[in-house]
């Protein structure tokens, strides 16, 4: 099972989500991402939420974010 992915130089970790749910994140809903201790929430598919979180991480000059559990 994939525990992370890297998009545009930003590592998106799935470890906490997998630990809590037993599966990788997918589907549609409200998604939380930890951007340097600040949780931000995005609605929609996981793919679109992850893309927005990566855009925000790049604006904040972050290279490591985490999907919330």
C-alpha positions in Angstrom: 0.0 0.0 0.0 1.3 3.4 -0.9 2.0 5.5 2.2 2.9 8.8 0.4 3.2 10.5 -3.0 5.3 13.4 -4.2 3.7 16.1 -6.3 5.7 19.1 -7.5 8.3 18.5 -4.8 5.7 18.2 -2.0 5.5 14.9 -0.2 1.9 14.1 0.8 2.0 11.5 3.6 -0.9 9.1 4.1 0.4 7.2 7.1 -1.9 8.8 9.7 -5.0 8.2 7.5 -4.1 4.6 6.8 -3.4 3.9 10.5 -6.8 5.3 11.4 -8.9 3.8 8.6 -6.9 0.8 7.4 -7.1 2.0 3.7 -5.6 4.6 1.5 -7.6 7.9 1.2 -9.9 8.0 -1.8 -13.4 9.1 -2.8 -15.4 12.3 -2.3 -15.8 14.2 1.0 -14.2 16.8 3.2 -10.5 16.3 3.5 -8.1 17.6 6.2 -4.4 18.3 5.5 -1.8 19.2 8.0 0.3 22.0 6.6 3.0 22.6 9.1 0.7 22.2 12.1 -2.2 24.1 10.6 -5.1 22.0 9.5 -6.8 23.1 6.3 -10.0 21.5 4.9 -10.9 21.0 1.3 -14.1 19.5 -0.2 -14.4 17.4 -3.2 -12.6 14.3 -4.5 -9.4 13.3 -2.7 -7.5 14.0 -5.9 -8.8 17.6 -6.2 -8.4 18.2 -2.5 -4.8 16.9 -2.6 -4.0 19.2 -5.5 -5.3 22.3 -3.7 -3.4 21.3 -0.5 -0.2 20.9 -2.6 -0.8 24.4 -4.2 -1.2 25.9 -0.7 1.9 24.0 0.5 3.9 25.5 -2.3 2.7 29.0 -1.5 3.8 28.4 2.1 7.2 26.9 0.9 6.5 23.5 2.5 7.8 20.3 1.2 6.0 17.8 3.5 2.3 17.7 4.3 0.0 15.0 5.8 -3.5 13.8 5.2 -5.5 14.1 8.4 -7.0 11.1 10.0 
